[in-house]
């Protein structure tokens, strides 16, 4: 959530920067400023009314002490009128605040000045690319055929048990999943992250605090009876560890890593993008989260980007790094890098990670602050990234390492799988 003070003091800049996200903020932002002025004026009227009432109450006490009962009773009538007026101002203030909050939570984060202009993924900027892009041979097949051939992922049985987008991993397919999770967690521990194991469901306050609500309400699975939400990523519970907390500046950055299953409705998704492992309703992911000092957060974003590309190198996957354009960025992000791996059999790039700096957008909702060396309270920056999401990693590993008689496992994973090939 954007700071109300920042919007009030930089109104035109906010409108201009939101335009980069293809969000027309002129009417909304001006309404926010108007409501804030009403809020301040109404608050002053309420404060003045209460102050006047307090002064009269003291006068009444003095009059009663001097036995001037008639004058005291006259003033008591005046305090009654002020109490009624105060309740009216209080109700008006409550209504203004509600409308203001309802609008504020629907305004996206401001994009960083370096974010490229654009409306669609085709406008994203390729900032790095590594690995040889080898064309598929005539015998190469996509992963959904490989998983059937080697009996390692069963989409039909998963569909029977739950529905489409909930695959059943079997045998070496299940072991490959577990190997990747452990590999990613171990690599994060080596990089100084502290592992946590979060809940897979969160309350509405947690989903609101990281920006999933109200923006992504339709994409989340809701357990209505208990009013809980299945997490779309471990980012939500992990970041909420620090909700309503004042940290010590000397302790920043705080680095957490977590494995979780992730649940997304993916409403409106269809076509080739949803085949096989390309887009699922339930999938596994290892997430990294950092809480950072505002002056260090973009340096940390680059460190996180380097860390994730290092994982892709160790897996031997050709990859590229995109800086997302304004129109392709998430509601909450100030700057996002996407990592994509090349799928030879599908002849396309597959997104496997997003790494984002949210600056103070989540922290304002979280009330996540820190005390600096001078004792001043500041708002922290939050960052997170996939390190990594498994489905498309598995798809690329199967497709890029296939031969006529099997699939070769990358050397970095063999100590975790216990096998070198799927045959």
C-alpha positions, -999 to +999 in steps of 0.1 A: +000+000+000+013+034-009+020+059+018-008+085+022+019+112+029+038+103-002+006+105-024-003+139-009+032+154-013+039+138-048+004+136-064+014+142-100+045+119-098+023+091-084-001+095-113+027+096-139+045+065-125+013+045-122+007+051-159+038+030-165+018+001-151-010+010-175-031+022-145-050+054-150-046+069-115-057+105-122-092+102-108-084+077-081-053+096-068-071+129-068-100+113-049-075+100-023-061+135-018-096+150-016-106+124+010-074+130+030-082+167+031-117+159+043-102+135+069-078+162+082-106+188+084-130+165+101-104+154+126-097+190+134-134+197+140-136+166+162-105+176+182-118+212+186-152+200+197-137+176+223-113+203+235-142+228+239-162+202+258-132+195+281-129+233+289-166+236+296-165+205+319-138+223+340-159+254+341-189+234+353-168+219+381-157+254+392-193+267+391-206+237+412-179+243+437-190+279+440-226+268+444-236+285+411-259+257+401-280+275+376-250+286+355-235+251+358-267+235+345-268+259+315-233+249+306-242+212+310-268+217+282-240+231+260-218+200+267-247+178+256-249+196+223-211+193+219-213+155+226-239+151+198-218+172+174-187+151+184-206+119+176-215+133+142-179+142+134-167+109+147-191+090+124-182+112+094-145+106+101-151+068+103-169+069+069-141+089+053-114+066+066-133+036+053-136+050+018-100+061+019-088+027+030-110+009+004-094+030-024-058+029-011-057-009-011-067-011-047-039+012-060-008-007-073+027-002-062+047+024-080+072+010-105+109+018-101+122+044-125+143+018-143+112-003-152+108-003-191+076+009-206+053-017-222+020-034-220+026-072-227+053-098-220+066-091-255+078-057-241+099-072-213+136-064-215+161-093-219+190-084-196+210-116-197+211-150-214+233-180-209+235-215-223+233-230-257+199-230-273+199-264-291+170-271-315+149-301-307+157-332-326+129-350-345+128-377-318+125-352-289+090-352-272+074-328-247+075-337-210+038-348-208+047-377-232+080-385-213+062-387-180+038-413-194+066-432-212+086-436-180+056-437-156+069-409-133+040-384-133+003-395-136-019-367-147-050-388-153-050-403-118-044-369-103-074-357-122-094-386-109-084-379-073-088-341-074-091-326-108-070-311-136-039-294-125-032-317-095-007-343-108+003-375-090+041-380-089+053-416-088+085-435-084+115-416-098+092-387-105+084-383-068+121-388-059+131-361-084+107-337-067+121-344-033+156-342-046+150-307-061+134-295-029+163-306-008+189-293-033+173-259-033+169-257+004+205-268+010+218-242-015+198-215+003+213-225+037+248-223+022+239-187+010+230-177+046+192-181+046+174-194+077+149-222+069+114-220+082+084-243+076+053-222+074+016-230+075-001-238+042-032-217+051-033-181+062-060-158+076-073-128+057-051-104+076-020-122+063-032-123+027-041-086+029-007-077+044+013-091+014-011-077-012-030-109-023-062-094-009-081-077-023-062-078-057-059-116-062-090-128-043-104-147-073-071-166-077-069-179-042-086-210-028-108-200+002-118-223+030-151-206+037-161-223+069-129-212+086-123-181+065-088-192+057-069-191+024-046-218+009-013-201+002-003-192-034+033-191-023+054-193+009+060-156+005+027-149+023+032-167+056+070-161+057+067-123+052+039-122+078+063-135+104+074-099+106+039-083+107+034-057+135+071-059+145+098-032+150+131-048+141+166-037+150+184-020+121+216-038+129+198-072+123+190-064+087+189-080+062+168-109+076+169-139+052+144-168+052+139-197+029+109-220+029+096-250+010+058-252+006+031-266-017+014-237-035-022-234-045-035-212-073-069-213-090-053-199-123-088-188-134-089-179-171-058-199-180-061-221-211-043-234-242-008-247-246+004-228-215-015-252-193-004-286-207+014-310-184+035-292-158+033-258-175+006-245-152-008-263-122-033-256-094-010-273-068+028-273-072+060-273-051+083-243-046+112-231-025+109-194-017+134-169-005+124-138+014+145-109+026+136-079+049+161-052+040+172-016+048+157+008+022+192+019+012+203-017+005+173-033-011+182-029-047+217-042-041+201-072-024+177-076-054+208-080-076+223-105-051+191-126-052+190-125-090+227-138-091+218-165-066+189-178-086+208-178-119+236-197-100+210-225-093+201-227-130+237-229-139+242-258-116+213-276-132+228-270-166+197-253-180+199-226-207+182-195-192+175-159-197+167-130-173+140-105-181+133-071-165+095-069-166+079-040-183+053-019-164+023-036-180+036-071-171+044-065-134+025-076-105+002-054-084+027-053-055+061-051-072+083-021-077+108-040-099+107-077-110+132-100-127+118-131-143+140-162-150+131-184-179+146-217-190+146-230-225+124-260-233+138-276-264+109-300-270+084-272-267+106-247-284+097-220-260+109-202-228+093-213-195+092-190-165+106-206-134+113-177-111+102-141-103+124-120-080+108-088-068+115-057-047+083-044-031+100-015-014+076-003+014+044-015-003+040-046+017+056-031+048+030-004+050+003-030+052+024-052+075+034-023+098+069-037+095+094-012+107+129-011+121+148+013+145+180+027+130+212+035+149+199+070+157+168+055+172+145+067+143+117+043+132+118+036+095+097+013+072+116-017+060+117-030+024+106-065+015+119-088-013+112-123-024+119-148-051+113-183-064+144-204-058+129-223-075+094-233-086+095-270-095+070-278-123+087-260-152+122-269-139+111-305-140+096-300-175+129-285-188+151-311-171+131-339-187+129-324-221+164-311-224+181-342-210+162-368-230+177-394-253+161-424-271+165-446-241+162-424-210+167-391-193+200-380-177+199-364-143+222-333-138+253-341-117+243-316-090+212-336-083+225-371-083+236-371-046+199-362-039+181-385-063+204-416-058+202-423-095+218-409-126+191-418-152+154-423-156+151-453-179 
